[in-house]
C-alpha cells in the first residue's frame, strides 16, 4: 500500500493522499497517471472536482466545472488559481514526502518538478501563478 511508508494509522496523511488525488490533473500526462496509480495507489476522484475563483472585490465568482478543467486546462484561466493550486500541490507533496519511503520520495519530487518546471515550460497558454495581497 502507498501508506506503508508514511504511517498507516495517521488519518491526516490519508487525507493528504486524497487531496493529492483531487489536485492532480488526471489525463494530462499518462506517465504520471500510471506512477500515481501503480506506486502511490491513488485513483481518479469521483465525483470529479470543480474549481472556483472569486474576484478581489468578492462580487464575481468564476466556476470551472470538470469538463473545463480536464487535463492541463485549469492552468490557463487565472493567476490566482494557478498560484493556489501550485502551492497546494507542492505543500501536499512535501508533507507526504517527509514521511515516505525513499522510493516514494522520488515520485513526490517528480510531481513537484512536473508542476513547478515542466508544465509551465510545455504549456504555451500557462498562466503564471500570482497572488496579490
C-alpha atoms as an extended CHARMM CRD file, in Angstrom:
* protein
*
       133  EXT
         1         1  UNK       CA              0.0000000000        0.0000000000        0.0000000000  PROA      1               0.0000000000
         2         2  UNK       CA              1.1010000000        3.5830000000       -0.6270000000  PROA      2               0.0000000000
         3         3  UNK       CA              0.6340000000        4.3790000000        3.0490000000  PROA      3               0.0000000000
         4         4  UNK       CA              3.0770000000        1.7120000000        4.2690000000  PROA      4               0.0000000000
         5         5  UNK       CA              5.9540000000        4.1770000000        4.3400000000  PROA      5               0.0000000000
         6         6  UNK       CA              4.0360000000        7.1080000000        5.7660000000  PROA      6               0.0000000000
         7         7  UNK       CA              2.2560000000        5.6880000000        8.7930000000  PROA      7               0.0000000000
         8         8  UNK       CA             -1.0000000000        3.8230000000        8.1740000000  PROA      8               0.0000000000
         9         9  UNK       CA             -2.5940000000        4.9790000000       11.4170000000  PROA      9               0.0000000000
        10        10  UNK       CA             -2.4850000000        8.6640000000       10.5730000000  PROA      10              0.0000000000
        11        11  UNK       CA             -5.8740000000        9.9140000000        9.3770000000  PROA      11              0.0000000000
        12        12  UNK       CA             -4.3250000000       13.2330000000        8.3260000000  PROA      12              0.0000000000
        13        13  UNK       CA             -1.8780000000       11.5240000000        5.9780000000  PROA      13              0.0000000000
        14        14  UNK       CA             -4.6860000000        9.5230000000        4.4020000000  PROA      14              0.0000000000
        15        15  UNK       CA             -6.4760000000       12.8290000000        3.8200000000  PROA      15              0.0000000000
        16        16  UNK       CA             -3.3410000000       14.3000000000        2.1990000000  PROA      16              0.0000000000
        17        17  UNK       CA             -3.3100000000       11.4120000000       -0.2830000000  PROA      17              0.0000000000
        18        18  UNK       CA             -6.9640000000       12.1800000000       -1.0420000000  PROA      18              0.0000000000
        19        19  UNK       CA             -6.1480000000       15.8620000000       -1.5560000000  PROA      19              0.0000000000
        20        20  UNK       CA             -3.3610000000       14.9500000000       -3.9600000000  PROA      20              0.0000000000
        21        21  UNK       CA             -5.7950000000       12.8350000000       -5.9400000000  PROA      21              0.0000000000
        22        22  UNK       CA             -8.2070000000       15.7770000000       -6.2610000000  PROA      22              0.0000000000
        23        23  UNK       CA             -5.4770000000       18.3310000000       -7.0560000000  PROA      23              0.0000000000
        24        24  UNK       CA             -3.7510000000       16.2210000000       -9.6910000000  PROA      24              0.0000000000
        25        25  UNK       CA             -4.5490000000       16.7480000000      -13.3970000000  PROA      25              0.0000000000
        26        26  UNK       CA             -5.6420000000       13.2190000000      -14.3070000000  PROA      26              0.0000000000
        27        27  UNK       CA             -5.4170000000       12.5030000000      -18.0270000000  PROA      27              0.0000000000
        28        28  UNK       CA             -2.8790000000       15.2280000000      -18.8100000000  PROA      28              0.0000000000
        29        29  UNK       CA              0.2440000000       13.0420000000      -18.5490000000  PROA      29              0.0000000000
        30        30  UNK       CA             -0.0750000000        9.2550000000      -18.8830000000  PROA      30              0.0000000000
        31        31  UNK       CA              3.3210000000        8.5660000000      -17.2910000000  PROA      31              0.0000000000
        32        32  UNK       CA              2.4720000000       10.4770000000      -14.1110000000  PROA      32              0.0000000000
        33        33  UNK       CA             -1.0400000000        8.9790000000      -14.0690000000  PROA      33              0.0000000000
        34        34  UNK       CA              0.4820000000        5.4880000000      -14.0810000000  PROA      34              0.0000000000
        35        35  UNK       CA              3.0230000000        6.4380000000      -11.4050000000  PROA      35              0.0000000000
        36        36  UNK       CA              0.2690000000        7.6750000000       -9.0870000000  PROA      36              0.0000000000
        37        37  UNK       CA             -1.8810000000        4.6040000000       -9.6850000000  PROA      37              0.0000000000
        38        38  UNK       CA              0.8620000000        1.9940000000       -9.5310000000  PROA      38              0.0000000000
        39        39  UNK       CA              3.3140000000        3.3150000000       -6.9510000000  PROA      39              0.0000000000
        40        40  UNK       CA              1.1920000000        5.5970000000       -4.7590000000  PROA      40              0.0000000000
        41        41  UNK       CA             -2.1200000000        3.7020000000       -5.0950000000  PROA      41              0.0000000000
        42        42  UNK       CA             -4.0970000000        6.8310000000       -5.9910000000  PROA      42              0.0000000000
        43        43  UNK       CA             -7.1870000000        6.8560000000       -8.1730000000  PROA      43              0.0000000000
        44        44  UNK       CA             -9.1430000000        9.3340000000      -10.2520000000  PROA      44              0.0000000000
        45        45  UNK       CA            -11.5220000000       11.0280000000       -7.8050000000  PROA      45              0.0000000000
        46        46  UNK       CA            -15.2560000000       10.6670000000       -8.0890000000  PROA      46              0.0000000000
        47        47  UNK       CA            -17.0590000000       12.9360000000       -8.4170000000  PROA      47              0.0000000000
        48        48  UNK       CA            -14.5630000000       14.9470000000      -10.4450000000  PROA      48              0.0000000000
        49        49  UNK       CA            -13.6470000000       18.2810000000       -8.8960000000  PROA      49              0.0000000000
        50        50  UNK       CA            -14.8350000000       21.7190000000       -9.8850000000  PROA      50              0.0000000000
        51        51  UNK       CA            -12.8310000000       24.8230000000       -9.0300000000  PROA      51              0.0000000000
        52        52  UNK       CA            -13.8180000000       28.4200000000       -8.4370000000  PROA      52              0.0000000000
        53        53  UNK       CA            -12.1120000000       31.8060000000       -8.2620000000  PROA      53              0.0000000000
        54        54  UNK       CA            -13.6620000000       34.8250000000       -6.5620000000  PROA      54              0.0000000000
        55        55  UNK       CA            -12.8160000000       38.3410000000       -7.6940000000  PROA      55              0.0000000000
        56        56  UNK       CA            -10.7670000000       40.6040000000       -5.4300000000  PROA      56              0.0000000000
        57        57  UNK       CA            -13.8580000000       42.6330000000       -4.5700000000  PROA      57              0.0000000000
        58        58  UNK       CA            -15.8210000000       39.4620000000       -3.8690000000  PROA      58              0.0000000000
        59        59  UNK       CA            -18.5760000000       40.3890000000       -6.3150000000  PROA      59              0.0000000000
        60        60  UNK       CA            -17.8610000000       37.8590000000       -9.0530000000  PROA      60              0.0000000000
        61        61  UNK       CA            -17.2940000000       34.1230000000       -8.9550000000  PROA      61              0.0000000000
        62        62  UNK       CA            -15.8500000000       32.1270000000      -11.8320000000  PROA      62              0.0000000000
        63        63  UNK       CA            -16.6150000000       28.4090000000      -11.5970000000  PROA      63              0.0000000000
        64        64  UNK       CA            -14.6840000000       25.8770000000      -13.6440000000  PROA      64              0.0000000000
        65        65  UNK       CA            -16.6390000000       22.6640000000      -13.9940000000  PROA      65              0.0000000000
        66        66  UNK       CA            -14.8870000000       19.3040000000      -14.5350000000  PROA      66              0.0000000000
        67        67  UNK       CA            -15.1030000000       19.4470000000      -18.3370000000  PROA      67              0.0000000000
        68        68  UNK       CA            -13.4440000000       22.8870000000      -18.2490000000  PROA      68              0.0000000000
        69        69  UNK       CA            -10.5990000000       21.6910000000      -16.0040000000  PROA      69              0.0000000000
        70        70  UNK       CA             -9.7810000000       18.4260000000      -17.7710000000  PROA      70              0.0000000000
        71        71  UNK       CA             -6.0830000000       17.8590000000      -18.3440000000  PROA      71              0.0000000000
        72        72  UNK       CA             -3.9940000000       20.9950000000      -18.0030000000  PROA      72              0.0000000000
        73        73  UNK       CA             -6.7680000000       23.4840000000      -18.7970000000  PROA      73              0.0000000000
        74        74  UNK       CA             -7.1330000000       24.7990000000      -15.2460000000  PROA      74              0.0000000000
        75        75  UNK       CA             -3.6140000000       26.2810000000      -15.5410000000  PROA      75              0.0000000000
        76        76  UNK       CA             -4.7850000000       28.5770000000      -18.3610000000  PROA      76              0.0000000000
        77        77  UNK       CA             -7.5250000000       30.5950000000      -16.6060000000  PROA      77              0.0000000000
        78        78  UNK       CA             -6.3040000000       32.7540000000      -13.7510000000  PROA      78              0.0000000000
        79        79  UNK       CA             -3.1010000000       33.8230000000      -11.9320000000  PROA      79              0.0000000000
        80        80  UNK       CA             -4.6080000000       33.2280000000       -8.5110000000  PROA      80              0.0000000000
        81        81  UNK       CA             -5.9650000000       29.7680000000       -9.3960000000  PROA      81              0.0000000000
        82        82  UNK       CA             -2.5380000000       28.7720000000      -10.7370000000  PROA      82              0.0000000000
        83        83  UNK       CA             -0.8780000000       30.0740000000       -7.5660000000  PROA      83              0.0000000000
        84        84  UNK       CA             -3.2310000000       28.3860000000       -5.1210000000  PROA      84              0.0000000000
        85        85  UNK       CA             -3.0740000000       25.0500000000       -6.9310000000  PROA      85              0.0000000000
        86        86  UNK       CA              0.7190000000       25.1860000000       -7.3280000000  PROA      86              0.0000000000
        87        87  UNK       CA              1.1370000000       25.9180000000       -3.6280000000  PROA      87              0.0000000000
        88        88  UNK       CA             -1.3530000000       23.2320000000       -2.6340000000  PROA      88              0.0000000000
        89        89  UNK       CA              0.2310000000       20.5400000000       -4.8130000000  PROA      89              0.0000000000
        90        90  UNK       CA              3.7260000000       21.3880000000       -3.6130000000  PROA      90              0.0000000000
        91        91  UNK       CA              2.6820000000       21.5400000000        0.0490000000  PROA      91              0.0000000000
        92        92  UNK       CA              0.8260000000       18.2250000000       -0.0370000000  PROA      92              0.0000000000
        93        93  UNK       CA              3.7050000000       16.5040000000       -1.8620000000  PROA      93              0.0000000000
        94        94  UNK       CA              6.2850000000       17.8870000000        0.5670000000  PROA      94              0.0000000000
        95        95  UNK       CA              4.2410000000       16.7590000000        3.5930000000  PROA      95              0.0000000000
        96        96  UNK       CA              3.8680000000       13.2710000000        2.1580000000  PROA      96              0.0000000000
        97        97  UNK       CA              7.4970000000       13.1580000000        1.0190000000  PROA      97              0.0000000000
        98        98  UNK       CA              8.6930000000       13.8340000000        4.5740000000  PROA      98              0.0000000000
        99        99  UNK       CA              7.1200000000       10.5560000000        5.7260000000  PROA      99              0.0000000000
       100       100  UNK       CA              7.5820000000        8.4590000000        2.5820000000  PROA      100             0.0000000000
       101       101  UNK       CA              9.9030000000        5.6140000000        1.7290000000  PROA      101             0.0000000000
       102       102  UNK       CA             12.9540000000        6.5150000000       -0.3920000000  PROA      102             0.0000000000
       103       103  UNK       CA             11.2190000000        5.0060000000       -3.4500000000  PROA      103             0.0000000000
       104       104  UNK       CA              8.1170000000        7.1530000000       -2.8770000000  PROA      104             0.0000000000
       105       105  UNK       CA             10.1690000000       10.3170000000       -2.2780000000  PROA      105             0.0000000000
       106       106  UNK       CA             11.3690000000       10.1640000000       -5.8710000000  PROA      106             0.0000000000
       107       107  UNK       CA              7.7630000000       10.1470000000       -7.0580000000  PROA      107             0.0000000000
       108       108  UNK       CA              6.7450000000       13.1220000000       -4.9370000000  PROA      108             0.0000000000
       109       109  UNK       CA              9.7830000000       15.0170000000       -6.2350000000  PROA      109             0.0000000000
       110       110  UNK       CA              8.7550000000       14.1610000000       -9.8060000000  PROA      110             0.0000000000
       111       111  UNK       CA              5.2640000000       15.5420000000       -9.2170000000  PROA      111             0.0000000000
       112       112  UNK       CA              6.6250000000       18.8000000000       -7.7790000000  PROA      112             0.0000000000
       113       113  UNK       CA              9.0820000000       19.1350000000      -10.6820000000  PROA      113             0.0000000000
       114       114  UNK       CA              6.2860000000       18.4950000000      -13.1760000000  PROA      114             0.0000000000
       115       115  UNK       CA              4.0780000000       21.2880000000      -11.8190000000  PROA      115             0.0000000000
       116       116  UNK       CA              6.8930000000       23.7160000000      -10.9760000000  PROA      116             0.0000000000
       117       117  UNK       CA              9.0960000000       23.4070000000      -14.0550000000  PROA      117             0.0000000000
       118       118  UNK       CA              7.8990000000       21.0940000000      -16.8160000000  PROA      118             0.0000000000
       119       119  UNK       CA              4.2330000000       22.1610000000      -17.0370000000  PROA      119             0.0000000000
       120       120  UNK       CA              4.9380000000       25.9140000000      -17.3040000000  PROA      120             0.0000000000
       121       121  UNK       CA              7.5730000000       25.2410000000      -19.9810000000  PROA      121             0.0000000000
       122       122  UNK       CA              5.4270000000       22.8680000000      -22.0210000000  PROA      122             0.0000000000
       123       123  UNK       CA              2.0370000000       24.6120000000      -21.8930000000  PROA      123             0.0000000000
       124       124  UNK       CA              2.0470000000       27.6880000000      -24.1300000000  PROA      124             0.0000000000
       125       125  UNK       CA             -1.1380000000       29.0860000000      -22.5870000000  PROA      125             0.0000000000
       126       126  UNK       CA              0.0480000000       28.5790000000      -18.9880000000  PROA      126             0.0000000000
       127       127  UNK       CA             -0.9390000000       31.4710000000      -16.7220000000  PROA      127             0.0000000000
       128       128  UNK       CA              1.8950000000       32.2320000000      -14.3130000000  PROA      128             0.0000000000
       129       129  UNK       CA              0.9620000000       31.9900000000      -10.6200000000  PROA      129             0.0000000000
       130       130  UNK       CA              0.3890000000       35.3010000000       -8.9080000000  PROA      130             0.0000000000
       131       131  UNK       CA             -1.1880000000       36.4010000000       -5.6550000000  PROA      131             0.0000000000
       132       132  UNK       CA             -1.9670000000       39.9580000000       -4.6430000000  PROA      132             0.0000000000
       133       133  UNK       CA             -2.0320000000       40.9050000000       -1.0000000000  PROA      133             0.0000000000
